[in-house]
Amino acid sequence: MKQFRNRLTQILQALAGISFLAMVVLTCWQVLTRYVLQNPSSWSEELVSYLFAWMALLGASLITSERGHMNIPAVVERMPGGVKTGFSIFAEVVAFIFSAVILLYGGVQITSLAMGQMTSSLGIAIGVFYVVLPVCGILNMVFTAMNIYDIRKGNIPVLPGEENQAENLEKGEA
């Protein structure tokens, strides 16, 4: 399972990186066409905004894989091991449900509705750009399921960030 997680994470990093690189190139193109050629490129501006959404959602899936989603561990850190494990699994279950309902179900609904609408400059169905919602919903569900499995098996720390704290203690940094 670790190899699958690592491979999926590498793919996501590559996709997010390619999206970011494309945004940089397209933004440079926009500046060139607007200020040098005096003929602004509207299609590139529109594409950059869609790529930004893709990059942000792919990044959110990467964060889910690393269990870096928002949490407030101050209370949970003081709990006994079994309760701490229960709260960590509960947090993953909440993330799974959010991904299933909002990203997957809602994403499929909005993507279907938007397939009949075209972008103003690109002439592509808007639903094509919304496909990232259900895709990231599935990715988040896969990652949270793997996180739950790994927490239960003891393969990863119960609280996110505990591995960094342990490393810092060993190095004498904390």
C-alpha positions, 0 to 999 in steps of 0.5 A, spaced: 500 500 500 505 504 501 508 503 494 501 505 491 500 511 496 507 514 493 506 513 486 499 516 487 503 522 490 508 522 485 503 523 480 499 528 483 505 532 484 507 532 477 500 534 475 500 540 480 507 542 478 505 541 470 499 546 472 503 551 475 508 551 470 503 552 465 500 558 469 507 561 469 508 560 462 501 563 460 501 569 465 508 571 461 504 570 455 499 575 457 504 580 459 507 580 453 501 580 449 498 586 453 504 590 454 508 589 448 504 587 442 498 591 445 493 585 443 491 582 450 490 574 450 483 573 453 484 565 452 490 565 456 487 569 462 481 564 462 485 558 462 490 560 467 484 561 472 482 554 471 489 551 471 489 555 478 483 551 480 486 544 478 492 546 482 489 548 488 484 542 488 490 537 486 494 540 492 488 539 497 489 532 495 496 532 496 495 535 503 490 529 504 495 524 503 500 527 508 494 528 513 496 535 513 489 537 513 486 542 518 486 540 525 487 542 532 491 537 536 491 541 543 486 537 546 487 530 543 494 530 544 492 530 552 488 524 551 490 517 552 492 513 546 486 509 544 481 515 545 487 519 541 487 514 535 479 514 535 479 522 534 484 521 529 480 516 525 474 520 526 477 526 523 479 521 517 472 519 516 469 526 516 474 528 511 472 522 507 464 524 508 466 531 505 470 528 499 464 523 498 458 528 498 461 535 496 467 533 492 464 527 488 457 527 489 456 535 488 462 535 483 459 530 478 452 534 479 456 540 477 460 537 472 454 534 468 450 541 469 456 545 466 457 540 460 452 544 456 455 551 457 461 553 454 467 558 456 467 565 453 474 565 450 476 558 449 470 555 447 470 548 451 465 546 455 465 548 462 464 541 465 471 539 462 474 544 467 469 541 473 471 534 472 477 535 477 472 536 483 470 528 482 477 526 481 479 529 487 473 527 491 475 520 489 483 521 490 481 524 497 477 518 499 482 513 497 487 517 501 483 517 507 481 510 507 489 509 506 490 513 512 485 510 516 488 503 515 495 505 516 492 509 523 489 502 525 495 498 523 500 503 527 504 504 520 503 512 521 503 516 527 496 517 530 496 525 530 499 528 524 506 531 525 508 527 530 513 524 526 516 531 525 516 532 532 520 525 534 525 527 528 526 534 532 527 530 538 532 526 536 536 531 533 535 535 539 532 541 535 525 541 540 
